[in-house]
């Protein structure tokens, strides 16, 4: 249930982690966050200055995409090396990049490269010419000149190319299909300026965005209004290549041994055994313990939700059910609760937070913790996420009330309100969880009987 009266409050991204359940209620549910991103799942926020901070690491838009001179489409990984005037292709059997195509450009600068159907489309960032070539023949198929300097390219699956360029203080996204001479405007009225770190990128569903690096914002094409990257981060699938900050080169990449596998996981930091390459595909010899900069996530974050109403005074809240999306090694969850007979947030000395119950990774799936503390109509819950190299992920939290069980059938002496009784309730309640499937099977057995047989 998502509210009162049914014995549970279920909190998730679908109801704003409780905040959207307040309509028509005299006492709204409040959600307070510090260092936590509350989207479809609760996760730690990116560390300031780390590789997931979009303003600190604009080459990847804060980890949402690959740098502009890398192209990944259909399992094919390419890198455009402007200094060498070459396109290099990843060869899995040899675990390195090999020369593939010579580019008709002068050496130097930084390239943007994308695969557009059977063609490769590239542009030198800062200049106004976009060129399409046949990769096998290595000959120019078509070219177009756009007003101003190109920032980035994006190729749609059908072969249409989007071009982000700036001219006269006005940034514009243009549409171009190789073989057709005309450019059309996809959108205008983007931030003015010549920030060459602005990017075009697409999420897991193919929706295209403009990334504005100065503020770490995304604008979806066809929509109005800029949003912070973290508000949309969950829409993006993790890149299949690990891109790390590099003090000398700006960034470097590591290609996992299982590159191309649908279930490949990119850990942080990438294992030292993975081959490392520079921005132009050059192989790097790195020491075993190489510095990769700040960890991607904040070391910890907290979310507090409440008050949740049980509708009856002196309710004995039962348990916290956590649906854990992921809890990697080195990450943990801490859960605290407190209760009150009044909806106003209690003073710490009158109703302190209970001692934290901790779940340590690696783990995933469901978890249950008892609600500690005194009986009370109103409940607050606090989750503390801990990580740094990784982040816990919580997809839902359910608060169950009241606590009922076999203790209710014991003599009154075992049901007196004291600490020993509460311990007995929790102890027996843990055992009772194993009986619930049996009770449900017995209770539903009549449904298995068919009168006609």
C-alpha positions in Angstrom: 0.0 0.0 0.0 1.1 3.6 -0.5 -0.4 5.3 2.5 -2.2 4.7 5.7 -4.8 2.1 6.7 -3.4 -1.0 5.0 -0.6 -1.7 7.4 2.3 -0.4 5.4 3.9 2.6 3.7 5.7 1.8 0.5 8.2 4.5 -0.5 9.9 4.5 -3.9 10.7 6.7 -6.9 7.2 6.2 -8.2 5.7 8.3 -5.3 8.7 10.7 -4.9 9.9 8.6 -1.9 6.7 9.5 0.0 6.5 13.2 -0.9 3.8 12.7 -3.5 1.6 10.8 -1.0 0.7 14.0 0.8 -2.1 15.2 -1.3 -5.2 16.0 0.8 -3.4 15.1 4.0 -3.2 17.5 6.9 0.3 16.3 7.8 2.5 16.1 4.6 5.4 13.6 4.3 8.7 15.5 4.1 11.8 14.2 2.4 15.1 15.6 3.3 18.3 14.6 1.5 22.0 15.3 1.9 24.4 13.8 -0.6 21.7 11.4 -2.0 20.1 11.3 -5.5 16.5 10.2 -5.2 15.3 9.0 -8.6 14.1 5.6 -9.5 16.5 4.4 -6.9 18.3 6.0 -3.9 22.0 6.4 -4.7 24.9 8.5 -3.5 25.5 11.7 -5.4 28.6 12.3 -7.4 31.7 13.5 -5.5 32.5 17.2 -6.2 35.4 17.3 -8.6 35.2 13.6 -9.3 34.7 11.8 -12.7 30.9 11.9 -12.3 30.8 15.6 -11.6 29.7 17.0 -15.0 31.3 20.4 -14.5 34.6 18.8 -13.5 34.8 16.1 -16.2 32.9 17.5 -19.2 34.7 15.2 -21.6 32.2 12.5 -20.6 29.4 14.8 -19.4 29.9 13.4 -15.9 30.1 9.8 -17.0 27.1 9.7 -19.2 28.8 9.3 -22.5 32.2 8.8 -24.2 34.6 11.6 -25.2 33.8 13.2 -28.6 36.5 11.4 -30.6 35.3 7.9 -29.5 32.6 6.2 -31.4 30.8 3.1 -30.1 28.0 1.6 -32.3 27.1 -2.0 -33.0 29.9 -3.3 -30.8 32.5 -1.4 -32.9 34.8 0.9 -30.9 36.6 3.6 -32.9 38.9 6.4 -31.9 39.7 9.4 -34.1 43.4 10.4 -33.7 43.7 14.0 -35.0 47.5 14.2 -34.5 48.0 11.1 -36.6 45.1 11.8 -39.0 43.8 8.3 -38.5 40.8 6.4 -37.3 41.8 3.4 -35.2 39.6 0.4 -34.5 39.6 -1.8 -31.4 40.7 -5.3 -32.2 39.5 -7.7 -29.5 41.8 -10.6 -30.3 44.9 -8.4 -30.0 43.5 -6.2 -27.2 44.6 -3.0 -28.8 43.7 -0.3 -31.3 44.9 -0.8 -34.9 45.1 1.6 -37.8 42.0 1.5 -40.0 41.4 4.7 -42.1 43.4 7.7 -43.0 41.5 11.0 -42.6 41.7 13.8 -45.1 42.6 16.5 -42.6 45.6 18.5 -41.4 47.2 17.1 -38.2 46.3 18.6 -34.8 43.2 19.7 -32.8 40.5 17.5 -31.5 38.0 15.5 -33.6 34.4 14.5 -33.1 33.6 11.2 -34.7 30.4 9.1 -35.2 29.3 6.1 -37.3 26.3 7.1 -39.4 25.0 4.0 -41.1 27.6 2.9 -43.6 29.5 6.1 -43.3 31.9 7.7 -40.8 31.1 11.4 -40.0 33.8 13.6 -38.5 34.6 17.2 -37.8 37.5 19.1 -36.3 36.1 20.8 -33.1 36.1 24.5 -33.5 35.8 24.5 -37.3 32.7 24.5 -39.5 33.1 21.6 -41.9 31.5 18.2 -41.3 32.7 15.4 -43.6 31.3 11.9 -44.3 33.6 9.2 -45.7 33.2 5.6 -46.9 35.3 3.7 -44.2 36.3 0.8 -46.5 37.3 2.9 -49.5 38.5 5.9 -47.5 37.1 8.4 -49.9 34.9 11.4 -49.1 31.2 10.7 -49.7 29.9 14.2 -48.8 30.6 17.3 -46.8 28.7 20.2 -45.4 29.6 23.6 -44.0 27.7 24.8 -40.9 27.7 28.3 -39.5 30.3 28.7 -36.8 32.4 26.1 -35.1 31.4 22.5 -34.4 31.2 21.4 -30.8 29.9 17.8 -31.2 28.2 15.3 -33.5 25.5 12.7 -32.9 24.3 10.1 -35.5 20.8 8.7 -35.2 20.3 5.0 -36.1 18.7 5.9 -39.5 21.8 7.8 -40.6 20.7 11.4 -39.8 23.5 13.5 -38.2 22.9 16.1 -35.6 25.5 18.9 -35.4 26.0 21.2 -32.4 27.7 24.4 -33.5 28.1 28.0 -32.3 28.0 31.2 -34.4 27.7 34.8 -33.4 27.1 33.9 -29.7 24.2 31.6 -30.7 24.4 27.8 -30.3 22.3 25.8 -32.7 21.7 22.1 -33.3 21.5 21.3 -37.1 20.2 18.3 -38.9 22.1 16.8 -41.9 21.7 13.6 -43.9 24.8 12.8 -46.0 23.8 12.9 -49.6 21.4 15.8 -49.1 22.8 19.3 -49.4 20.5 21.1 -47.0 20.9 21.8 -43.3 17.8 22.2 -41.1 17.6 23.6 -37.6 16.7 21.1 -34.9 16.7 23.7 -32.2 17.9 27.2 -31.4 18.1 29.5 -28.4 20.8 27.5 -26.6 23.3 29.1 -24.2 25.5 31.7 -25.9 29.2 31.4 -26.0 32.0 29.3 -27.5 32.3 26.6 -24.9 33.7 23.7 -26.9 33.0 21.3 -24.1 29.3 21.4 -24.8 28.1 18.0 -26.0 25.3 16.1 -27.8 24.4 12.7 -26.3 21.6 10.2 -26.2 20.1 8.2 -23.4 19.2 4.5 -23.3 16.0 5.1 -25.2 17.6 7.3 -27.9 16.4 10.6 -26.6 18.9 13.3 -27.6 20.2 16.0 -25.2 22.4 19.0 -25.3 24.9 19.1 -22.4 25.8 22.5 -21.2 29.1 22.0 -19.3 29.4 25.3 -17.4 26.4 24.4 -15.2 26.2 20.6 -15.7 22.7 20.8 -17.3 20.9 18.8 -19.9 18.3 20.0 -22.4 16.2 17.4 -24.2 15.7 18.3 -27.9 12.1 19.2 -28.4 11.5 20.0 -24.7 11.7 23.2 -22.8 13.8 23.8 -19.7 17.2 22.7 -18.5 17.6 20.1 -15.8 20.6 19.1 -13.7 22.5 16.0 -15.0 21.7 14.1 -11.8 18.0 14.5 -12.3 18.3 12.5 -15.6 21.3 10.3 -14.9 19.2 7.2 -14.4 18.1 7.4 -18.0 21.6 6.6 -19.3 23.2 3.2 -19.7 26.8 3.1 -18.4 29.4 3.4 -21.2 31.0 0.1 -22.1 34.5 1.6 -21.8 36.0 2.9 -18.5 37.1 6.5 -19.0 39.2 7.9 -16.1 40.6 11.4 -15.4 44.3 11.7 -16.3 46.4 14.6 -15.0 48.7 14.6 -18.1 46.3 13.8 -20.9 43.0 15.0 -19.6 41.5 11.5 -19.7 42.5 7.9 -20.5 40.4 4.8 -21.2 40.5 1.1 -20.3 38.7 -1.5 -22.4 37.4 -4.4 -20.4 38.3 -8.0 -21.4 34.7 -8.8 -22.0 34.1 -5.7 -24.2 30.8 -5.9 -26.0 29.1 -8.3 -23.6 25.6 -7.1 -22.7 26.2 -7.9 -19.0 29.7 -6.4 -18.8 30.2 -4.3 -15.6 32.7 -1.5 -15.4 34.0 -1.2 -11.8 35.7 1.8 -10.3 38.6 2.1 -10.4 39.2 -0.1 -13.5 41.4 -3.1 -12.7 45.1 -2.5 -13.4 45.2 -5.5 -15.6 42.9 -3.9 -18.2 44.9 -2.3 -21.0 45.0 1.5 -20.8 45.0 3.9 -23.8 45.4 7.6 -24.2 43.0 10.0 -26.0 44.4 9.0 -29.4 44.4 5.3 -28.9 48.0 5.1 -27.9 48.8 2.2 -25.5 49.9 3.4 -22.0 52.3 1.8 -19.6 50.9 2.7 -16.2 52.3 1.7 -12.8 50.3 -1.0 -10.9 48.9 1.6 -8.4 48.1 4.5 -10.6 46.3 7.5 -9.3 42.9 7.9 -10.9 41.8 11.0 -9.2 38.8 11.4 -6.8 36.4 8.6 -6.2 33.2 9.0 -8.3 30.7 9.1 -5.4 30.4 11.0 -2.2 31.6 9.0 0.8 28.2 9.1 2.4 24.7 10.6 2.1 21.5 10.6 4.1 17.8 10.7 3.4 15.1 11.3 6.1 11.4 10.6 5.4 8.4 11.3 7.7 6.1 11.6 9.5 4.4 8.3 8.4 1.0 7.8 10.0 -0.2 4.5 11.4 -3.6 6.1 12.2 -3.7 4.6 15.7 -2.0 5.8 18.9 0.7 3.8 20.4 1.2 1.7 17.3 4.0 -0.9 17.5 5.7 -0.5 14.2 7.0 -3.9 12.9 9.7 -3.8 10.3 11.6 -2.0 7.5 11.7 -3.9 4.2 14.4 -2.8 1.8 14.5 -3.6 -1.8 18.2 -3.3 -2.6 19.2 -2.8 -6.2 22.9 -3.2 -5.5 25.3 -3.2 -2.6 28.8 -3.6 -3.8 31.9 -4.4 -1.8 32.9 -1.4 0.2 29.4 0.0 0.4 26.8 -0.2 3.2 23.4 0.9 4.4 22.5 2.2 7.9 18.8 2.4 8.9 17.5 4.3 11.9 13.9 5.1 13.0 12.1 7.1 15.6 8.5 7.4 16.7 6.2 9.9 18.3 2.6 10.4 19.3 2.6 13.8 17.7 3.1 14.6 14.0 5.5 17.4 14.7 9.1 16.3 14.5 10.1 15.3 18.0 13.1 16.9 19.8 16.2 14.6 19.9 16.0 14.3 23.7 12.4 13.2 23.7 12.5 10.7 20.8 16.1 10.1 19.7 17.0 8.1 16.6 17.5 4.4 17.3 20.9 2.8 17.0 21.8 2.3 13.4 21.3 -1.2 11.9 23.9 -1.8 9.2 23.8 -3.9 6.0 27.2 -4.3 4.4 27.9 -5.3 0.8 28.3 -7.2 -1.3 24.6 -7.9 -1.3 21.5 -7.3 -3.3 17.8 -8.3 -3.2 15.4 -7.8 -0.3 16.4 -7.2 3.4 14.3 -6.8 6.5 15.1 -5.0 9.7 13.0 -4.6 12.9 11.7 -1.1 13.8 13.3 -0.4 17.1 12.1 2.1 19.7 9.0 2.9 21.6 5.4 2.6 20.2 4.0 5.7 18.5 1.5 6.7 15.9 4.0 8.6 13.8 7.3 7.2 12.4 10.4 8.7 10.8 13.0 6.7 8.9 16.5 7.6 8.1 18.7 5.8 5.6 22.5 6.5 5.4 24.3 5.4 2.3 28.0 4.8 2.5 30.4 4.2 -0.4 32.8 6.2 -2.4 34.3 3.9 -5.1 30.7 2.6 -5.5 27.2 3.4 -4.3 24.4 1.5 -2.7 21.2 1.4 -4.6 17.8 1.1 -2.9 14.8 0.8 -5.1 12.0 0.8 -2.5 11.5 1.0 1.3 8.4 -0.4 3.0 7.4 0.4 6.6 5.1 -2.3 8.0 2.7 -1.8 11.0 1.5 -2.9 13.5 3.6 -5.7 14.9 1.3 -8.7 15.3 2.2 -12.3 15.9 2.3 -15.2 18.3 3.3 -12.9 21.2 -0.2 -11.6 21.2 -1.4 -15.1 22.3 1.1 -15.5 25.1 0.1 -14.8 28.8 -0.1 -11.2 29.8 3.1 -11.3 31.7 5.0 -11.8 28.4 3.2 -8.8 26.8 4.0 -6.1 29.3 5.5 -2.9 27.9 9.2 -3.1 28.6 12.5 -3.7 26.8 12.4 -7.4 27.3 9.0 -7.7 25.7 10.1 -5.8 22.7 13.1 -8.0 22.3 10.8 -11.1 22.5 8.5 -9.7 19.9 11.4 -9.1 17.5 12.9 -12.5 18.2 9.7 -14.4 17.7 8.8 -12.2 14.7 12.0 -13.2 12.9 11.0 -16.8 13.3 7.5 -16.0 12.2 8.8 -14.8 8.8 9.6 -18.4 8.0 6.0 -19.5 8.8 4.3 -16.9 6.7 4.6 -18.8 3.4 3.2 -21.9 5.1 0.3 -20.0 6.6 -0.5 -18.5 3.2 -0.4 -21.9 1.5 -2.8 -23.3 4.1 -5.1 -20.3 3.9 -5.3 -20.6 0.1 -5.5 -24.3 0.0 -9.3 -24.2 -0.7 -8.6 -22.4 -3.9 -6.9 -25.6 -5.2 -10.0 -27.7 -4.6 -12.3 -27.9 -7.5 -15.9 -28.9 -6.8 -16.4 -30.5 -10.2 -13.7 -33.0 -9.6 
